[in-house]
Amino acid sequence: MKVILVLGAGLSSASLFRYLVERLELHSWRLVVANSNVDALRVQYENHASITLETLDASDQERRRSLIALSDLVISMLPARFHVDIAKD
């Protein structure tokens, strides 16, 4: 099972989530969504077995690295100022 990590879950992520969720079972993917606030996402995805929600402060390098290490694909939907650090992680 491939693990897809999405960092950030702002408004611009809605289409991405819809795309991924529609294909999770078909491709045997597991989706991990890490965001500073997962409360709104919990209502929508809490009963989906292939989706894990993680609270993440994007500036917490150690936590970021631990999530990235467990992932096959990382998609950053965070503000651009974080992209270089995430690529290095």
Residue pairs with C-beta under 8 A, 6 or more apart in sequence:
1 28
1 29
1 30
2 27
2 28
2 29
2 30
2 72
2 73
3 29
3 30
3 31
3 32
3 70
3 71
3 72
3 73
4 20
4 29
4 30
4 31
4 32
4 71
4 72
4 73
4 74
4 75
5 32
5 34
5 67
5 68
5 70
5 71
5 73
5 74
5 75
6 13
6 16
6 17
6 20
6 31
6 32
6 33
6 34
6 75
6 77
7 34
7 35
7 56
7 58
7 64
7 67
7 74
7 75
7 76
7 77
7 78
7 82
7 86
8 34
8 35
8 58
8 76
8 77
8 78
8 79
9 17
9 33
9 35
9 38
9 41
9 77
10 35
10 77
12 77
13 77
16 75
16 77
17 33
20 29
20 31
21 31
21 45
21 48
21 51
23 29
24 30
24 31
24 48
24 50
24 51
25 50
29 50
30 50
30 51
30 52
31 50
31 51
31 52
32 51
32 52
32 53
32 54
32 67
32 70
32 71
33 41
33 45
33 51
33 52
33 53
33 54
34 53
34 54
34 55
34 56
34 64
34 67
35 41
35 53
35 54
35 55
35 56
36 55
36 56
36 57
36 58
37 55
38 53
38 54
38 55
41 53
42 53
45 51
45 53
46 53
54 67
56 63
56 64
56 67
57 63
58 64
58 78
58 82
61 85
61 89
64 85
64 86
64 89
65 89
68 74
68 86
68 89
74 86
76 82
76 83
76 86
78 86
